[in-house]
Amino acid sequence: MMDPTTDNAGNTGNQADVRASLEALRAEIAKAVVGQDPAVTGLVVALLCRGHVLLEGVPGVAKTLLVRALASALELDTKRVQFTPDLMPSDVTGSLVYDTRTAEFSFQPGPVFTNLLLADEINRTPPKTQSSLLEAMEERQVTVDGTPRLLPDPFLVAATQNPVEYEGTYPLPEAQLDRFLLKLTIPLPSRQDEIAVLTRHAEGFNPRDLRAAGVRPVAGPADLEAARAAVAKTTVSPEITAYVVDICRATRESPSLTLGVSPRGATALLATSRAWAWLTGRDYVIPDDVKALALPTLRHRVQLRPEAEMEGVTADSVINAILAHVPVPR
């Protein structure tokens, strides 16, 4: 029988190696994308929690490039769907195709059958096609003609969207927004970062050729599985659980909101806090972990009152105010 001390040390060492490989993603993706560390971290957290990510930003801030670089650095199968007004649900999920040789219908899988699905500009397609992703995101399967078909594991939808004020966009329905674990905002780069971007392009960087840019796989599905197992063992005290609940309940009582965070949102915040705690090297969750993930986990799960929106109130400002007022456990 193996000595318990040796076993624990071995597990700790293995966890450190897995954590280091996931941390290396930042450096690898930085070879292609400048200055988006928070978004990279959010994508890793989503993978650890088996969740999906909504990336919002104006056109041209490297949302698509960020997801492609992540797929290359993780050695995952990836497919891209450009969402347009004429895209049909079967273009995403797949459909039955008649085979003249066998006189039978066979299933032709759609691009959703992959590890990392890049749903580009998801809010440019009508709600009917947007909803075709709901079953895939929630149940991790696709049902066609009454037959459920399982999706591969890991499976993550990384959807990009332009701000809803932009022409030709369809707001995502609340039910679909709630299926996204995180909503990450991709800001315009700082002056220094923008200079770095242009310098790279002047030196011959080609965003369509990530291999030439030096992006190499630094982790894979096995690392993700080991990391998920470690995250599942991260300790959450009753006080932290109550803190998460109090934050989410406070959104339901906010005078600025018509829709607060549901229990599913509270569960999501607990999950992302555990993943962040593990990534930062701890096997227990502290209040700062909850605060760090509150905005990306909750901002898309609340709905502002029209009058509050007209006064310049944002979802982020409401959540920040709640974080400032809810008592923090000691």
C-alpha positions as CSV (number, residue, x, y, z in Angstrom):
1,M,0.0,0.0,0.0
2,M,1.3,3.5,-0.9
3,D,2.2,5.7,2.0
4,P,-0.6,8.4,2.5
5,T,1.9,11.2,2.8
6,T,3.6,10.2,-0.5
7,D,0.2,9.9,-2.1
8,N,-0.9,13.4,-1.0
9,A,2.4,14.9,-2.1
10,G,2.1,13.3,-5.4
11,N,-1.4,14.6,-5.9
12,T,-0.3,18.1,-4.9
13,G,2.5,18.0,-7.3
14,N,0.3,16.7,-10.1
15,Q,-2.2,19.5,-9.4
16,A,0.6,22.0,-9.6
17,D,1.7,20.7,-13.0
18,V,-1.9,20.8,-14.3
19,R,-2.4,24.4,-12.9
20,A,0.9,25.4,-14.5
21,S,-0.1,24.1,-17.9
22,L,-3.4,26.0,-17.8
23,E,-1.6,29.1,-16.6
24,A,0.7,28.7,-19.6
25,L,-2.3,29.4,-21.8
26,R,-2.0,33.1,-21.1
27,A,1.5,33.3,-22.4
28,E,0.7,31.2,-25.4
29,I,-2.4,33.2,-26.4
30,A,-0.5,36.4,-25.8
31,K,1.6,35.4,-28.9
32,A,-1.5,36.2,-31.0
33,V,-3.7,38.5,-28.8
34,V,-2.4,41.5,-26.9
35,G,-3.7,42.6,-23.5
36,Q,-6.7,40.4,-23.0
37,D,-5.7,38.5,-19.9
38,P,-9.0,38.8,-18.1
39,A,-10.8,37.3,-21.1
40,V,-8.3,34.4,-21.4
41,T,-8.8,33.7,-17.7
42,G,-12.6,33.8,-18.1
43,L,-12.4,31.2,-20.9
44,V,-10.3,28.9,-18.8
45,V,-12.7,29.2,-15.9
46,A,-15.6,28.3,-18.2
47,L,-13.8,25.2,-19.4
48,L,-13.1,24.1,-15.8
49,C,-16.8,24.6,-15.0
50,R,-18.1,23.0,-18.2
51,G,-19.8,26.4,-19.0
52,H,-20.2,28.6,-22.0
53,V,-18.9,32.1,-22.7
54,L,-20.5,35.2,-24.3
55,L,-17.8,37.7,-25.6
56,E,-19.1,41.2,-26.2
57,G,-17.2,44.0,-27.8
58,V,-17.2,46.3,-30.8
59,P,-16.1,44.8,-34.1
60,G,-12.3,44.6,-34.5
61,V,-11.1,43.9,-30.9
62,A,-9.9,40.3,-31.6
63,K,-12.9,38.4,-30.1
64,T,-12.7,35.7,-32.9
65,L,-8.9,35.6,-32.8
66,L,-9.0,35.1,-29.0
67,V,-11.1,32.0,-29.3
68,R,-9.1,30.6,-32.2
69,A,-5.9,31.1,-30.2
70,L,-7.4,29.3,-27.2
71,A,-8.4,26.3,-29.3
72,S,-4.8,26.1,-30.8
73,A,-3.2,26.4,-27.4
74,L,-5.5,23.7,-25.9
75,E,-5.2,21.2,-28.8
76,L,-9.0,21.0,-29.1
77,D,-11.1,20.4,-32.1
78,T,-12.9,23.7,-33.1
79,K,-15.4,24.8,-35.6
80,R,-16.7,28.2,-36.5
81,V,-20.2,29.3,-37.5
82,Q,-20.8,32.8,-38.8
83,F,-24.3,33.7,-37.6
84,T,-26.3,35.6,-40.3
85,P,-30.0,36.5,-40.7
86,D,-30.6,33.6,-43.1
87,L,-28.8,30.9,-41.0
88,M,-31.1,27.9,-40.3
89,P,-31.1,25.8,-37.1
90,S,-30.1,22.7,-39.1
91,D,-27.0,24.7,-40.3
92,V,-25.9,24.5,-36.7
93,T,-27.1,21.2,-35.4
94,G,-27.1,19.0,-38.5
95,S,-29.9,17.3,-40.4
96,L,-31.1,14.1,-41.9
97,V,-29.9,13.6,-45.5
98,Y,-31.5,11.1,-47.9
99,D,-29.0,8.6,-49.3
100,T,-30.0,7.5,-52.8
101,R,-27.8,4.4,-52.6
102,T,-29.4,2.9,-49.5
103,A,-32.8,4.6,-49.9
104,E,-32.5,5.7,-46.2
105,F,-32.0,8.9,-44.3
106,S,-28.7,9.3,-42.5
107,F,-27.7,12.0,-40.0
108,Q,-25.2,14.6,-41.2
109,P,-23.6,16.2,-38.1
110,G,-23.5,20.0,-38.0
111,P,-20.6,22.2,-36.7
112,V,-21.9,22.0,-33.1
113,F,-20.3,18.5,-32.9
114,T,-16.9,19.8,-31.8
115,N,-15.0,20.6,-28.6
116,L,-15.0,24.4,-29.0
117,L,-17.8,26.0,-31.1
118,L,-17.1,29.6,-32.1
119,A,-20.5,31.1,-32.6
120,D,-19.5,34.4,-34.4
121,E,-21.8,37.4,-34.1
122,I,-24.6,35.2,-32.5
123,N,-26.9,38.2,-32.2
124,R,-27.1,38.8,-35.9
125,T,-29.3,35.7,-36.4
126,P,-33.0,35.5,-35.6
127,P,-34.2,34.0,-32.2
128,K,-35.3,30.8,-33.9
129,T,-31.7,29.9,-34.9
130,Q,-30.3,31.3,-31.6
131,S,-32.5,28.8,-29.8
132,S,-31.1,25.9,-31.7
133,L,-28.1,26.1,-29.4
134,L,-30.2,25.8,-26.2
135,E,-30.3,22.0,-26.0
136,A,-26.7,21.7,-27.0
137,M,-25.6,24.2,-24.3
138,E,-27.7,22.8,-21.5
139,E,-28.0,19.1,-22.2
140,R,-24.8,18.7,-24.3
141,Q,-26.8,16.8,-26.9
142,V,-28.7,17.4,-30.1
143,T,-32.1,15.8,-30.9
144,V,-32.9,15.4,-34.5
145,D,-36.1,13.5,-35.6
146,G,-36.6,12.3,-32.0
147,T,-33.1,10.8,-31.6
148,P,-30.7,12.4,-29.1
149,R,-27.0,12.5,-30.1
150,L,-24.4,13.3,-27.5
151,L,-21.8,16.0,-28.1
152,P,-18.1,15.4,-27.4
153,D,-16.5,16.3,-24.1
154,P,-15.2,18.9,-23.5
155,F,-17.7,21.0,-25.2
156,L,-17.8,24.8,-25.0
157,V,-19.7,27.5,-26.9
158,A,-17.8,30.7,-27.2
159,A,-20.2,33.2,-28.7
160,T,-19.3,36.6,-29.8
161,Q,-21.7,39.5,-30.1
162,N,-21.7,43.1,-31.0
163,P,-23.3,45.6,-28.6
164,V,-27.1,45.5,-29.0
165,E,-27.1,49.2,-30.1
166,Y,-25.5,48.1,-33.3
167,E,-27.5,47.9,-36.5
168,G,-28.8,44.4,-37.6
169,T,-28.6,42.8,-34.1
170,Y,-31.3,40.7,-32.3
171,P,-31.2,40.7,-28.5
172,L,-30.5,37.3,-27.1
173,P,-33.6,35.9,-25.2
174,E,-33.2,35.7,-21.4
175,A,-33.4,31.9,-21.5
176,Q,-30.4,31.7,-23.7
177,L,-28.4,34.4,-21.9
178,D,-28.9,32.4,-18.7
179,R,-27.3,29.4,-20.3
180,F,-24.0,31.3,-20.6
181,L,-21.8,30.8,-17.6
182,L,-19.9,34.1,-18.2
183,K,-20.3,37.3,-20.1
184,L,-16.9,38.8,-20.8
185,T,-16.6,42.3,-22.2
186,I,-13.7,42.9,-24.6
187,P,-12.6,46.5,-24.3
188,L,-10.8,48.6,-26.8
189,P,-7.0,48.2,-26.2
190,S,-5.0,50.8,-24.4
191,R,-2.7,53.1,-26.4
192,Q,0.4,50.9,-25.6
193,D,-1.4,47.7,-26.5
194,E,-2.6,49.1,-29.7
195,I,0.9,50.2,-30.6
196,A,2.0,46.6,-29.9
197,V,-0.7,45.2,-32.2
198,L,0.3,47.4,-35.1
199,T,4.0,46.7,-34.5
200,R,3.3,42.9,-34.8
201,H,1.4,43.4,-38.0
202,A,4.2,45.6,-39.4
203,E,6.6,42.7,-38.6
204,G,4.4,40.3,-40.6
205,F,2.0,38.8,-38.1
206,N,-0.9,37.0,-39.9
207,P,-3.9,36.4,-37.6
208,R,-5.1,33.6,-40.0
209,D,-1.9,31.6,-39.4
210,L,-1.5,31.0,-35.7
211,R,1.1,28.3,-36.2
212,A,3.4,30.8,-37.9
213,A,2.8,33.2,-34.9
214,G,4.2,30.5,-32.7
215,V,1.0,29.4,-30.9
216,R,1.5,25.7,-29.8
217,P,-0.6,23.4,-27.7
218,V,0.4,23.6,-24.0
219,A,-2.5,21.6,-22.5
220,G,-5.1,19.1,-23.6
221,P,-8.3,17.3,-22.6
222,A,-6.5,15.2,-20.1
223,D,-5.3,18.3,-18.3
224,L,-8.8,19.8,-18.3
225,E,-10.2,16.6,-16.8
226,A,-7.6,16.5,-14.0
227,A,-8.2,20.2,-13.3
228,R,-12.0,19.7,-13.1
229,A,-11.5,16.9,-10.6
230,A,-9.3,19.2,-8.5
231,V,-11.8,22.1,-8.7
232,A,-14.6,19.7,-7.6
233,K,-12.6,19.1,-4.3
234,T,-12.2,22.8,-3.6
235,T,-13.7,23.5,-0.2
236,V,-16.7,25.9,0.2
237,S,-17.6,26.9,3.7
238,P,-21.2,27.5,4.8
239,E,-20.4,31.2,5.2
240,I,-19.2,31.5,1.6
241,T,-22.3,29.7,0.4
242,A,-24.5,32.1,2.4
243,Y,-22.5,35.0,1.0
244,V,-23.2,33.9,-2.6
245,V,-26.9,33.5,-1.8
246,D,-27.1,37.0,-0.2
247,I,-25.5,38.6,-3.2
248,C,-28.0,37.0,-5.6
249,R,-31.0,37.7,-3.4
250,A,-30.0,41.3,-3.2
251,T,-30.2,41.6,-7.0
252,R,-33.9,40.5,-6.8
253,E,-34.6,43.3,-4.4
254,S,-32.7,46.1,-6.3
255,P,-35.0,49.0,-7.3
256,S,-32.9,49.4,-10.5
257,L,-33.7,45.9,-11.8
258,T,-36.8,44.2,-13.2
259,L,-35.1,40.8,-13.2
260,G,-32.6,39.5,-10.6
261,V,-30.3,36.5,-10.5
262,S,-32.0,33.1,-10.5
263,P,-30.9,30.2,-8.3
264,R,-29.1,28.9,-11.5
265,G,-27.1,32.1,-11.4
266,A,-26.2,31.6,-7.8
267,T,-25.0,28.1,-8.6
268,A,-22.9,29.5,-11.5
269,L,-21.3,32.1,-9.2
270,L,-20.3,29.4,-6.7
271,A,-18.8,27.2,-9.5
272,T,-16.8,30.0,-11.0
273,S,-15.5,31.1,-7.6
274,R,-14.3,27.6,-6.9
275,A,-12.5,27.4,-10.3
276,W,-10.9,30.8,-9.6
277,A,-9.8,29.8,-6.2
278,W,-8.1,26.7,-7.6
279,L,-6.4,28.6,-10.4
280,T,-4.9,31.0,-7.8
281,G,-3.4,28.1,-5.9
282,R,-5.9,27.5,-3.1
283,D,-8.1,24.5,-2.2
284,Y,-10.7,26.6,-0.5
285,V,-12.9,29.6,-1.5
286,I,-12.6,33.1,0.1
287,P,-14.9,36.1,-0.4
288,D,-12.5,37.8,-2.8
289,D,-12.9,34.9,-5.2
290,V,-16.7,35.5,-5.2
291,K,-16.1,39.2,-5.8
292,A,-13.6,38.6,-8.6
293,L,-16.2,36.5,-10.6
294,A,-19.4,38.3,-9.6
295,L,-19.5,40.7,-12.6
296,P,-18.8,38.3,-15.5
297,T,-21.0,35.6,-13.9
298,L,-24.0,37.8,-13.1
299,R,-24.1,40.9,-15.4
300,H,-26.1,39.1,-18.2
301,R,-28.5,37.5,-15.7
302,V,-30.1,40.8,-14.6
303,Q,-32.4,43.2,-16.4
304,L,-32.4,46.9,-15.9
305,R,-35.5,49.0,-15.5
306,P,-36.0,51.4,-18.4
307,E,-35.9,54.4,-16.2
308,A,-32.7,53.3,-14.6
309,E,-31.1,52.6,-18.0
310,M,-32.1,56.1,-19.1
311,E,-30.3,57.5,-16.0
312,G,-27.1,55.8,-17.1
313,V,-27.2,52.9,-14.6
314,T,-25.6,49.7,-15.9
315,A,-25.7,46.1,-14.8
316,D,-22.1,46.3,-13.6
317,S,-22.8,49.4,-11.5
318,V,-25.7,47.7,-9.8
319,I,-23.7,44.6,-9.0
320,N,-20.8,46.6,-7.7
321,A,-23.1,48.5,-5.4
322,I,-24.5,45.2,-4.1
323,L,-21.0,43.8,-3.5
324,A,-20.3,47.0,-1.5
325,H,-23.3,46.6,0.7
326,V,-23.7,42.9,1.3
327,P,-21.9,41.9,4.5
328,V,-18.6,40.0,3.9
329,P,-18.1,36.9,6.0
330,R,-15.0,36.9,8.2
